[in-house]
Amino acid sequence: MQSLTDTRAWLSPRNARFWVVILLILYTLAGFFLVPWLLQRELPGFAQTLVQRDAAVTTVRFNPLTLALEAEDFELRDTDGSDLIGFGKLRLNFQVSSLFRWALVFREVRLTAPTVNLVRDGFADTNLGRLAAAASGPADPAAEPPEDAGILRLVIHELQIADGVMDVTDRMPATAFQTRLEPINIQVNNLSTLPNDQGDQVIRISTEGDGLIEWDGTLQVNPLDSAGRITLKLPGLPLLTRYLDDVLDFDLDGGLLDMAFDYQVQAQPDGAFLGAVNGLDLSVTETELATEDSAEPFFGFQNLRIAGGELRWPEAEASVEDIVLTGPTLETWLDPDGNLNLAQLVEERADALEDSLPAADAEADPTIGGDDTTTVDADETTAEVAGTDATAVAGATVAAATEDEPATDFKLSIGRVFIDGLQAHFEDRTLPETGRVELSSLNLEVRELNNTPDARFPFDLDLEVASGGTVNAAGQLGVLPAVVAQADVNLDQLALPVAQPWLVPFVRAGLDAGTLSGKTTVESLPEEMLDLRGQLTIDGLQVSDAGGEDLVRWRQLAVQDLIFQLTANQLEIARLTLREPFARVEIDGERQLNFAKAIVEPPPGAPAEPVEPGEPLVFRMGRSFIENGSVDFADLSLPLPFRTDVRGFGGNISALASDTREPSELDFEGRVGEFGQAKVTGQLTALDPLAQSAVRVEFRNVNMPDLSPYTVDFAGRKIAAGKLNLDLDYRFEKAQLVGKNEIVVEKIQLGDKVDNPDALDLPLGLAVALLSDTNGVIDIKLTIEGDVNDPEFSARGVVAKALANLLVKAVTSPFRLLGSLVGGGEDVDLQNIAFEPGEAILSPPEEEKLTQLGTALAQRPGLQLSVPGAYAAQVDTEGIAAARVDAAARAEAEAGDSDELLAERAEKALEKMAREQLPDLSLRELRKQFEVQDDDPDTPDFDTLAYLSEIQRRLVAAEPVSEAELQALGDTRAAAIADYLVENAGLPPERIVVTDTAQVEPGEENQVTISLQLDAG
């Protein structure tokens, strides 16, 4: 009975416990049913109000007893209907302890299968940026800035994001870039903004190509204090290449990035940050770069490794123990236009990069990011940023700090940089024959690098050239405050034939053999860009001519104590020795020297390379030696080919210098033929040989029958026997020559006569009998004096040469010679007579030339003049057509008897001709093209002159001109020249021959030139 009474008491509305139970039931029912219904129902409207976007959620559950909220299949769409943010499931477990801790406390926040679609449309314009701007609402310029309420007090005991997906699209490049990050897994324990409350987190993000980003560490938000380890394993280089595809002109294969480091960051009470990175280890493996039009990579490597990296802040110190590049390969070339392929890889797509950057002129593009704006008030130094991402804001902050504060001194040190086994191949495709240099192995080690001023970094270099030879260098480098270098360089048997393609444009010779060796010290300082000192040798040089025969060779050229200074423009050599040199000197049947034929002359009319004026090189060389040299000499231009040799040639020349007038001593000796001897002694001033020099050349016991080819060429007789002794003594004093020549011929016997039409008709036998003494000796002393600068200083050879040059010049330039006869000088061009296009009328300047030509031909009666007709098809056709149209238009305009002005009649005449001859032309449409749109009342509304010129141009283009008319024009021009020479210049008609008319190219100012010809009469 008592139990029933108690039950009724509980159920009685008068009892407070009854209402507690009712409220509890209502709370439970509202939590389980009403709250999910309201959230699901009000979410779309709330999203529109807050961010102006459509949102939807499929399922919402709330447990009022555990304060756990769950939502499934949430979607937030952008204004264009595209996916923005979503998730598969969200679970929030709120804690009642929030009331006691004065903070939002969640026991659990779990987000499953979230999706984010990030789209970048402009430099600082993203869909998420626009979402954030919409959520913040429009800024009120008049509103007072809100007071800092401090950081939100929040505690999440367990935050978990599982299987997240982020799609990234960048529409800024010409070809839109897309990638996906999945899965994204984040585990954070005790995420708290309460003071000194620390948690830990693990973040794992997978990227395209099975890449992985991991972050494992601790995190304290207030104040910021975090430490942990970040690991990246990414195929990042190909992904980066695809992103920059419109800027870079190459493809990247491989390139797996593996990086890990420990970090620590901590905020200080004064707002500064302490930061450190330890144990940075980065490697990139198996990477190749190739151009898009070639499958062959131009650069690649097996592995790039950075080990032992550390960073300290605010100490601003960074260090790396090792940077090692293993197995690199490099393919470079100059294309036929002289452009380096590596330089063009980015230059060819530079425009694409410029298009992707924001406009520099704020007035030209005041908005960034669509409808959102970024404004900067320079006076108030405040900025309002809307629709921008964190990167843009951070960039602006850094820029502002840079302007206000001086740059921090940053200390950088690298223990070692090592390039291991570089293989490089270079091609020069600008040459007629492609030049190739290949490095089969290059090892470079630089140690103790840092950015401390005046620091020096030791380095070692070992290089092996595929064609032969090695280079070893060891020394020091420096970069601050200026680049400096010092090294001991050893060259060992570098093969010289590799340089052959670079010689082809200059010489017709083959560099068949030879090696370069040496030990040098190289130094580069601010005051002297290049200082080179040491010893060099060129061994086994062999150069052949175009026919494959040896031209020059030697066993060794040794240069001792060489000093070269580039800035000082100075070269010094203590001693030079040439051992066993050989030269083959040959004059062919055309009297051309083989060495001269080996030089490639620039083509006729080719512009000379500009030479910048500068200080002359200061050159000093100690005594030079030639040991056991030889020369093979042949003169094949003579009626009897001549050959001889010089053996055992050697001697020395004392010091030479370009900055002294002290002469150098010459002393050379050699063997001529079987028993002859040659000696060269004297003094030679290197700077100016003609200023003060004395050279003595002696030939002893030369067998005269060997000289028969020269006597046949001169006098048509061989020499059967005899010996020749010849002393040539030449002295130069201020360009004045005094030469004493003594010729002694012993027991000469003449041989047979040889037919030679070029030989002088000399009674050589009688001359020998008159000049020989009782011992059969002819002794002739010949003195030559004169000014070396005067081409006629009494040497018969010089006079003959001048005469020969005059004859050659006369036959190759006869009209210039005629011009000099009438006082016009060699610059008067009497050969070419010019006519205007479409005309056969001689202009006054051309008449003057013909008058001069007639006068000159009167002084040369044995000459006959040929006058060809000529026309230039294009310009003469246009000239004839233009003249015909002008005449027709003028006749049409003058034929009218109206009172209109001549200009009006001319306009109507051209329009009438256009209607008749150009039926497809609409004059009404043509007039519209020349209407002028201008608000200035003084400016005419129609450009009549341009309109009429266009009609006339079209009429001329449509006017037919036949080949017969062009031929007739050429004939008329030739007749005009001939008639003028006969009627005005007084030239007899029989000395003029008019030849056939031919087509020619127009000359300057489109004139048509007739080129006259001279023949013997």
Secondary structure, DSSP 8 states (H G I E B T S, - for coil): -HHHHHHHHHH-TTSHHHHHHHHHHHHHHIIIIIHHHHHHHHHHHHHHHHHS-EEEEEEEEEETTTTEEEEEEEEEE-TTS-EEEEEEEEEEEE-TTHHHHTSEEEEEEEEES-EEEEEEEETTEEHHHHHHHHHH----TTS----------EEEEEEEEEEEEEEEEE-SSSS-EEEEEEEEEEEEEEEE-SBT-EEEEEEEEEETTTEEEEEEEEEETBTTEEEEEEEEEE-HHHHHHHHTTTT--EEEEEEEEEEEEEEEEEE-TTS-EEEEEEEEEEEEEEEEEEETT-SSEEEEEEEEEEEEEEEEETTTEEEEEEEEEES-EEEEEE-TTS-BHHHHHHHTTHHHHHHTS--S-TTT----STT--EEEETTTTEEEE-S--HHHHHHHHHHHHHHHS-----EEEEEEEEEEEEEEEEEETTSSS-EEEEEEEEEEEEEEEE--TT--EEEEEEEEETTS-EEEEEEEEE-SSS-EEEEEEEEEEEEGGGGHHHHTTTBSEEEEEEEEEEEEEEEEETTEEEEEEEEEEEEEEEEEETTS-EEEEEEEEEEEEEEEETTTTEEEEEEEEEES-EEEEEE-TTS-BHHHHTB----TT------------EEEE--EEEEEEEEEEEETTSSS-EEEEEEEEEEEE--EETT----EEEEEEEEETTTEEEEEEEEE-SS-TTTEEEEEEEEEEEEGGGGHHHHHHHHSEEEEEEEEEEEEEEEEETTEEEEEEEEEEEEEEEEEE---TTS----HHHHHHHH--TTSEEEEEEEEEEETTSTTSS-HHHHHHHHHHHHHHHHHSHHHHHHHHTT--TT---SEEEE-TT-----HHHHHHHHHHHHHHHT-TTEEEEEEEEE-HHHHHHHHHHHHHHHHHHHHHHH--SSS-HHHHHHHHHHHHHHHH-TT--HHHHHHHTB---S-TTS-SB-HHHHHHHHHHHHHHH----HHHHHHHHHHHHHHHHHHHHHTS---GGGEEEEEEEE----GGG-EEEE-EEEE-
